């Protein structure tokens, strides 16, 4: 048995252990990107305009696979290099194997070991003179001598993947989703800035702010310093702001606080309850 006197004595000596938590009642307004996105409608004209203005995004460029034989002019004169290239072109036209000749004569060691193969490429990969000649070739056609800064080349187009264009019907669904997302993000950031400005200017709570922006004014009671109060978004920066001097004692609104990407909140303390010792009858 524990006597009433012992309980009372312990209670008197340890009253701090029986204090209630410091809490605040809060009103707040919040913006969520997901709520804004739910009300965005993309019309057909927007989709058509975007498709036409960005048609290049929906085209795949043709890819070419080329091989070459390079006769370098580092140690040969232009005329000597050109003579060799001309002779090689005659041999190729006569039926000699391009890859074998590349392995024997090409001064480009990387491709020579692969029979002259340069792999697949799109435009903009090779020097302009080389690329211009390559673009003129039909599949399996071999070029005349091509002069570049590296020497003289013979180029063969060994394979071709034609470019393609995705139709509007093919991309409509993804375009609608992309345009809706962009519009929702634009509205969200614009409204976030306005909410921040209005809350900063408002000296009489958040009621008029909510009314001006046509969003719900919410409230929750008994918010403590521990993060995770039911009814309020879980956010340490928000709780710290609520118990700051400016908000708790001066009555200011919190600044705009990002709870997570796409979710912001502004809050205000409407009531502040300091810790009090719970009565002995409640804790005995």
C-alpha positions in Angstrom: 0.0 0.0 0.0 1.1 3.5 -0.9 -0.3 6.1 1.6 -2.0 9.3 0.5 0.6 11.2 2.4 3.4 9.5 0.4 1.6 10.3 -2.8 1.1 13.9 -1.9 4.7 14.3 -0.8 6.0 12.8 -4.1 3.6 15.0 -6.1 4.9 18.1 -4.3 8.5 17.2 -4.9 8.1 16.3 -8.6 5.4 18.6 -9.8 7.3 19.3 -13.0 6.8 15.7 -14.1 3.0 16.3 -14.1 2.9 19.4 -16.2 0.7 19.5 -19.3 2.4 20.1 -22.6 2.7 23.6 -24.0 0.3 23.8 -27.0 -1.2 26.2 -29.5 -4.4 26.3 -31.5 -3.7 27.0 -35.1 -5.5 28.3 -38.2 -3.9 27.7 -41.6 -4.3 27.7 -45.3 -2.5 25.4 -47.7 -1.9 24.9 -51.4 -1.4 21.5 -53.0 -0.2 21.0 -56.6 -2.3 17.8 -56.8 -5.5 19.8 -56.0 -4.7 22.4 -58.7 -3.8 19.7 -61.2 -7.2 18.1 -60.7 -8.9 21.2 -62.1 -6.6 21.8 -65.1 -8.3 21.2 -68.5 -6.2 21.1 -71.7 -8.1 21.7 -74.9 -7.4 20.3 -78.3 -6.2 23.7 -79.7 -3.4 23.8 -77.1 -2.3 20.2 -78.0 -2.3 21.0 -81.7 -0.4 24.3 -81.3 2.2 22.6 -79.1 2.7 19.8 -81.6 3.1 22.1 -84.5 5.5 24.4 -82.7 7.6 21.6 -81.5 7.4 19.2 -84.4 11.2 18.6 -84.3 10.7 16.9 -80.9 8.6 14.2 -82.5 11.0 13.3 -85.3 13.7 10.8 -85.1 16.8 11.7 -87.2 18.0 9.3 -89.8 21.1 7.2 -88.7 23.9 6.1 -91.0 26.5 3.5 -90.7 29.7 4.3 -92.5 33.1 2.9 -93.2 36.1 4.8 -94.5 39.7 4.5 -95.6 41.9 7.4 -94.6 45.1 8.2 -96.4 46.8 10.7 -94.1 48.7 13.7 -95.4 50.9 13.9 -92.3 53.8 12.2 -94.1 52.6 12.3 -97.7 52.0 15.2 -100.0 48.4 15.9 -101.1 49.2 14.6 -104.6 50.7 11.4 -103.2 47.7 10.8 -100.9 45.2 11.5 -103.6 47.0 9.1 -106.0 46.7 6.3 -103.5 43.0 7.0 -102.8 42.3 7.1 -106.5 44.0 3.8 -107.0 42.0 2.3 -104.1 38.7 3.5 -105.5 39.5 1.8 -108.8 40.2 -1.4 -107.0 37.0 -1.2 -105.0 35.0 -0.5 -108.2 36.7 -3.6 -109.7 35.5 -5.7 -106.8 38.2 -5.6 -104.2 36.8 -5.9 -100.6 36.5 -2.5 -98.9 37.1 -3.9 -95.4 40.2 -5.7 -96.4 41.6 -2.6 -98.1 40.7 -0.5 -95.0 42.6 -2.9 -92.8 45.6 -2.7 -95.0 45.8 1.0 -96.0 43.7 3.2 -93.6 45.6 5.5 -91.3 42.7 5.5 -88.8 43.8 2.6 -86.5 40.6 2.5 -84.6 38.4 1.9 -87.6 41.0 0.1 -89.7 40.9 -2.8 -87.3 37.2 -3.0 -87.9 37.4 -3.0 -91.7 36.9 0.8 -91.7 33.7 0.7 -89.7 32.8 3.9 -88.0 29.5 2.7 -86.4 26.1 4.4 -86.4 25.9 8.2 -86.4 23.5 11.1 -86.9 24.4 14.5 -88.4 26.9 16.7 -86.6 29.3 13.9 -85.7 31.9 14.2 -88.5 33.8 17.1 -89.9 31.7 19.1 -92.5 33.4 17.8 -95.6 33.1 14.2 -94.5 29.5 14.6 -93.5 28.5 16.3 -96.7 29.9 13.5 -98.8 28.3 10.8 -96.5 24.9 12.4 -96.8 25.1 12.2 -100.6 25.6 8.4 -100.6 23.0 5.7 -101.2 23.3 2.5 -99.3 26.4 0.5 -100.3 27.7 3.3 -102.5 31.3 4.4 -102.2 32.3 8.0 -102.5 35.0 9.6 -104.6 38.1 11.0 -102.7 37.0 13.4 -99.9 39.6 15.9 -98.6 39.5 16.9 -94.9 42.0 18.2 -92.4 43.1 14.6 -91.8 43.9 13.7 -95.3 41.9 11.9 -98.1 39.0 9.6 -97.4 37.0 7.0 -99.3 33.6 6.7 -97.6 31.1 3.8 -97.9 27.6 4.0 -96.6 27.0 0.5 -95.3 23.6 0.8 -93.7 20.8 3.3 -93.2 18.0 3.8 -90.7 15.5 6.3 -92.1 14.1 9.0 -89.7 10.5 8.8 -88.7 7.9 11.2 -87.4 5.4 10.3 -84.7 1.9 11.5 -85.5 -0.2 13.7 -83.3 -2.5 10.7 -82.5 0.6 8.8 -81.3 1.7 11.5 -78.8 -1.6 13.2 -77.9 -2.0 11.4 -74.6 1.5 12.2 -73.4 1.1 15.8 -74.6 -2.1 16.3 -72.7 -0.4 15.0 -69.5 2.7 17.2 -70.1 0.7 20.4 -70.8 -1.6 19.8 -67.9 1.4 19.2 -65.6 3.1 22.4 -66.8 -0.1 24.5 -66.4 -0.7 23.1 -62.9 2.9 23.9 -61.9 2.6 27.4 -63.3 -0.6 28.0 -61.4 0.8 26.5 -58.2 3.9 28.7 -58.2 1.9 31.8 -59.0 -0.7 31.1 -56.3 2.1 30.3 -53.8 3.7 33.7 -54.4 0.3 35.4 -54.0 -0.4 33.5 -50.8 3.0 34.5 -49.4 2.4 38.1 -50.3 -1.1 38.2 -48.8 -0.1 36.5 -45.6 2.8 38.8 -45.1 0.5 41.9 -45.5 -2.4 40.5 -43.4 -2.5 41.7 -39.8 -5.9 40.2 -39.0 -5.4 36.5 -39.4 -5.9 34.4 -42.4 -9.6 34.6 -43.0 -9.4 37.4 -45.6 -6.5 35.6 -47.2 -8.4 32.4 -47.6 -11.4 34.4 -48.9 -9.3 36.3 -51.4 -7.7 33.1 -52.8 -10.9 31.0 -52.5 -9.2 28.3 -50.5 -10.4 26.7 -47.2 -9.4 28.2 -43.9 -8.6 25.2 -41.6 -8.0 25.0 -37.9 -6.6 22.5 -35.4 -6.3 22.6 -31.6 -3.7 21.4 -29.2 -0.6 21.5 -31.4 2.5 20.7 -29.3 6.2 21.1 -30.0 6.5 17.5 -31.0 6.1 17.0 -34.8 3.2 14.9 -35.8 0.1 16.6 -34.5 -3.1 15.1 -36.0 -4.8 17.6 -38.3 -1.6 19.5 -39.2 0.9 18.5 -41.9 4.0 16.8 -40.4 6.7 19.4 -40.7 9.5 20.3 -38.2 10.0 23.8 -39.9 6.3 24.5 -39.5 6.2 23.6 -35.8 9.4 25.6 -35.2 7.7 28.6 -36.9 4.6 28.3 -34.8 6.6 28.4 -31.6 8.8 31.3 -32.8 8.7 34.6 -31.0 7.3 36.4 -34.1 4.3 34.0 -34.4 3.8 33.0 -30.8 4.2 36.4 -29.1 3.8 39.0 -31.8 0.8 37.4 -33.5 2.4 37.3 -37.0 1.6 34.7 -39.6 4.2 32.2 -40.4 6.1 32.7 -43.7 5.2 30.4 -46.6 6.5 27.0 -45.6 7.1 24.1 -48.0 5.9 20.9 -46.4 7.1 18.9 -49.5 7.5 19.7 -53.2 4.0 20.7 -54.4 2.6 21.5 -50.9 2.9 24.8 -49.1 1.2 26.2 -46.0 0.8 29.5 -44.1 -0.4 29.3 -40.4 -1.2 31.5 -37.5 -1.5 30.9 -33.7 -5.0 31.7 -32.4 -4.4 30.5 -28.8 -1.4 29.7 -26.7 -1.7 27.4 -23.7 1.3 27.4 -21.3 2.2 24.3 -19.3 0.2 23.9 -16.0 0.6 21.2 -13.3 -2.2 18.7 -13.5 -4.2 18.3 -10.3 -3.2 15.6 -7.8 -6.7 14.0 -8.2 -5.9 13.4 -11.9 -2.5 11.9 -11.5 -2.6 10.2 -8.1 
